[in-house]
Amino acid sequence: MWFCFQKEFFEGGLEIFSHRNLERFSGSRTCFLPQIQESSKAQLERLFSNQVLIFLRWLRYLLFVVLAERTSVLVNMDETSIASKQVEPRGWAVSSQVRNRQQWRRRQPVEDRTDVKTTLMGVVCDQPALQPYLPQVFLPSYTKRALPPQWARDKYAAAGAPLEYWHRTRGGVTVQIIRQWATNLRRAVHSFNEATWIVLLWDCHNTHLDINVARHLARLGILLIIVPAKCTWLTQLLDVYVFAVLKSKIAQFKAAERLAAPDGQCAPGSWIDHTARATRATIVTRDWSEHFERLGATLNNASLRPELLRYVGDDPIMPRLPLRAEFARLVHRNADTQNTWDLHHCIMSQALRVQGLPPDAEPPRGALVHQPDVPPAQPWIPGEHFHGDWDTIVGQHLDNIEVEGVLDPEAPGLGPARQVVVAPILGADL
């Protein structure tokens, strides 16, 4: 809702809004509405600029002051719905008169009732060697929190690590789910390198701003950064770059199956295979580390994406932690409430506590598990999910070979120095 409002505001100006339209937006969680009614485009941009500057100061303080001499990894997690992704009809179409005269009918896809509401907790990091080990959690929702049928559980199990399917949920995240996920994240990171400090970047979802979640992260030794409210389209890597590619690839796999099937339909339950393949191809085996710099994880403003640089300008950004009033402005909450005070104190005190530790101090250690040696994630090639024509895509789908771009096997790795042996991940054939 806010993005549509912002787009219309920039393109048409305030004169396009009636009193009724303003009432429609009055229910949104924003503290800017009273100012919008009497503000100009420049004032609205200034409000966004203020949020972005607070966020970048905070991010750079953690990365280049608190963790300047420590081994660390920057992790971004976000939730997205992946159910019922289809390719939209495009291209040339026969006129309606010809279709009626020839009695041509377009076969409508049969609804797959096994395609239940499913949320993906997607995770990316700035270390290519670590990326294949990060847990990618799916939350399928079944009626009355029941377990899925046995055939579906077999498909879920065949997806293989690091894809995880958590059942008996309502298809969305809760405080308990977030806390368990954070514990699993620390286990995966410390099993790779137990001396690594984790910096977690996520948005202003209610569960993310729960004080019990913040305290749990502090106990785990995880440092937290919050993306500005209503600005995920601008500053959150998964929203800006990854999820659009993921959903496009899911729709592409479904379209390829329909083209290859004699009846033009997807098999019931095949969506599980398609989402698993797309997640593995887009997130698990892909290196998005360069994109973190474009969204602020650098001291050089010239590396920022143009849309973000527009709100920053050319002035240097001095790293520092946000004050309570700035933190409240960042997350769109009242600065004088006890909940905001507790949340700000918990997050900032954790950062200051880590800063005061000796440079060789290690984080609280999580459980260690054996991890197979797998190749590091490879850089994403723009447009590679559209590589090849439909005949090639269908042929490769029939051979169960995934469509990939051309990668140089001699190219040097981008991750930290670590000897790895190329070995298939369990379920990599999906």
Secondary structure, 3 states (H helix, E strand, C coil): CHHHHHHHHHHHCHHHCCHHHHHHHCCCCCCCHHHHCCCCHHHHHHHHHHHHHHHHHHHHHHHHHHCCCCCEEEEEEEEEECCCCCCCCCCCCCCHHHHHHHCCCCCCCCCCCCCCCEEEEEEEECCCCCHHHCCEEEEEECHHHCCCCHHHHHHHHHCCCCEEECCCECCCCCHHHHHHHHHHHHHHHHHHCCCCEEEEEECCCCCCCCHHHHHHHHHHCCEEEECCCCCHHHHCHHHHHHHHHHHHHHHHHHHHHHHHCCCCCCCCCHHHHHHHHHHHHHHHCEECHHHHHHCCCCCCHHHCCHHHHHHHCCCCCCCCCCCHHHHHHHHCCCCCCHHHHHHHHHHHHHHHHHHCCCCCCCCCCCCCCCCCCCCCCEECCCCHHHCCCHHHHHHHHHCCCCCCCCCCCCCCCCCCCCCCCCCCCCCCCC
